[in-house]
Structure formats: structure tokens, C-alpha cells
């Protein structure tokens, strides 16, 4: 304890304050709470010798005396202010009957100065522990639109979209030889000619598109995956509306199937260029903003699809609600410290996060954001402010409860922490108990 002086004066509320001769506060490791009318100095005792070696204690009558040292493995909760929470465990020999082992609650008069402490009631509530991670907001992965291997649309590009354009179902994506190539929705690309007599999932998505666009009647086209005469008639109607040759069939390159609306990010082709099989035409993304995160693989068991998260936008103050839409199944190696992952992560898993209201934020693409992920939740638990915790001699925590006859310290087990509160458990605890908390 030499070289770790703390002063317990009338203004300290019985909680230690670093003395002017404080040389090595980082070595401090324990808390010993002693409640007595006065602190006797035993001649020749280790206490007296310790005080002569730089440990300055000035307890007053009915004042709380606490000596503090930190110990590895115990959360370090004293950071700022007037040492509101003293974390550690006690190892101070020679105090004899004055030492309290922390195994039982001890009653003592409540006489701490009124301006040094206050009381707050134990509450029953829900607590959540969160993890802050870095992310990037954008429109999802960039993909290419490519000319099919065989093309029936034409030979030359005559019109192309611009970067930033949004193209939806039925809209013209680009033009070849002056004729429109429309966008249709579907997971399967147009890899073959669709005509009377063929069947399959690609036929079903064409049926669905024409039904949704109003070119097919539900009473005639049933979206069963069979290219029927009724579907051929619907295709003729659609082609006439677009100004295409009315063949009743859909040839390769005459439309582009995509899972949903597109946002153009870049254009590879140019007006007047020849249409070449396998050539990339456009780079596109989805139209809804989303957040991507590289999550430390160690946290993966705590995350699942559907979990609610909070996204803090690049201005550092605005937040939006969101949810986890996808959790990657393949970990990405992290060979060196990566600010996107944080800590000492060796691998990370990509997360995709969808915003609850994508229209509520500005048009950002590639902007950095912070994501608060709830990794643990405790419901209907007893909780107190973190500053109410005391570190006991045996390494546990306790709280000081105010009662009619004075105060007593009750050992507690701690659960999860949120930003300001901590879950506490113990048979002697009850909702509504008054707990002593130091003033800021």
C-alpha cells in the first residue's frame, strides 16, 4: 500500500480521494469498508505503520472509511469525478476486528455528510447490454448487367441510362437499334427464348410480370409456368404497347429480368457502341439503403436475423432504427487491426442491416455509421445505478441500503450492465429499497 495515499476527509463522503502525494494509484487493488464512530490507531500496528508510509486516513465520527486498490479480473469502474465507484478487492492485513470480510451485512449509523451522497430506490426493469460497431451505409452490393451470349434485340446501343437513375418494373432500361429493352422482375435471367409450348420457373415470372403490369387477365393467365396461348396473347399486347415487333414470344436480350428495382451506379457501354455478347452494360445496386457491418466472429452467437439495432448517422447525432436482415455464413480473416471490427478480432462475419424507414435519411452512399447491437437482454430484473456498487473484501460487490436504524451493506451478484445501470441479484434485495449513491 505504500505510495498509494488516499484522504478520507469530511467532504469525501467516506469515499477515498487521491492525496497530493499520490504516486502510483494504478497499483491500488482492494476495498475495505469500515463503519465505526471513530478509527482507533493501535500503537505499533500495521495500520499505524501503513499510515506513516503515505496512507493518509482522516475518518470522522460516523464517517464511512474506504481504502481502495484495484485487482485484475474485477471491472474497473472508477473513472472520473469523485471516485463514485471503487472497484477491486481488499488485501490489508493487521486490522483485526476492524476488518470486514464482506460475508455478512453490517449495520452502522448513517452519518455521511448530506452533500456527499443521496439515495435512490431499487427498481424492477428491463436492461440491455449493447455492442458498438462500425458500418457503412449504401445501397448494397454492386452487380453487373451483361449482354446474353446470343442477342435478338439488335446490334447497336442507341440510348443508355445515367448513373443515379432508378429503373422499375416495366420501365425501359436501355435501347438497342432504337427499340426498348424493358426491365422485368424475376430471379432467373432470360437465358432462353420464351415461346408457346415451353414451361418452367422463368415462364412463371414472365406471367407474373404481365399480370402485375396489367397486360394479362387473371382469368386467362394463371401463372402456372406454362407458356399458353393466353400468355402469347398477353405478350403480343405488351409488345404492341412498347412499339416492338409483335411476335408473341420473348427472345434473348429483348428484356432484362432482375429481382427488383435498380439504381444505376455506372455505365460501361456508350451510345453507338456495338452490342457484344458477354459485355457488361451497367453496374447496378438495389434502391433501398442498407448498412453493412463486419462483426467480430466471437459475437456471432449473440446475433440473429430480425434483431433490432440502432444506427447513428455520419453527423454523430441523428439515429434511425433498423434490424439485422442477413448474417453471413463465411468468416472473413482479419490479418491486422481493423477499425471496422475493433478489438483483437481474428475474423469477422458480414452483417446486412435494413433500415426501418429508408426514406428517413439523406441520400448517402458509402458513408460511415455506428451501429449499436443489443447482445444481451435481461427482463424484469432489479437494477441500481452503476455508481451504487461497492467492491467488497472478498472480491464480490455490495450495495449500501438505508434503513430506519442506519445503513447496512448487502452483498449482491451483478448481471448485465447498460450505459448507466446494473442488474443486481440477492435474496435480501427487494424492489423499492433505498440505496445510498454518491452525488456527482
JOFEN-V910992 format. One record per run of one state. SS is the DSSP state (~ for helix, > for strand, _ for the rest). FROM is the first residue (numbers start at 1). TO is the last residue. Records with the same first field share a line. If there is no record, write none. Layout:
BEGIN
SS = FROM-TO + FROM-TO
END
This chain:
BEGIN
_ = 1-5 + 8-9 + 13-16 + 19-24 + 28-30 + 36-45 + 53-63 + 69-95 + 99-106 + 109-113 + 122-122 + 139-142 + 147-155 + 160-165 + 168-171 + 177-178 + 186-193 + 195-198 + 200-200 + 214-225 + 227-228 + 243-249 + 251-254 + 259-261 + 268-273 + 275-279 + 286-289 + 303-307 + 313-318 + 328-331 + 334-346 + 356-357 + 361-366 + 389-389 + 392-396 + 404-405 + 418-420 + 426-433 + 439-440
> = 6-7 + 17-18 + 31-35 + 64-68 + 107-108 + 117-121 + 123-138 + 143-146 + 156-159 + 166-167 + 172-176 + 179-185 + 194-194 + 199-199 + 226-226 + 250-250 + 255-258 + 262-267 + 274-274 + 280-285 + 290-296 + 308-312 + 319-327 + 332-333 + 347-355 + 367-385 + 390-391 + 397-403 + 406-417 + 421-425 + 434-438
~ = 10-12 + 25-27 + 46-52 + 96-98 + 114-116 + 201-213 + 229-242 + 297-302 + 358-360 + 386-388
END
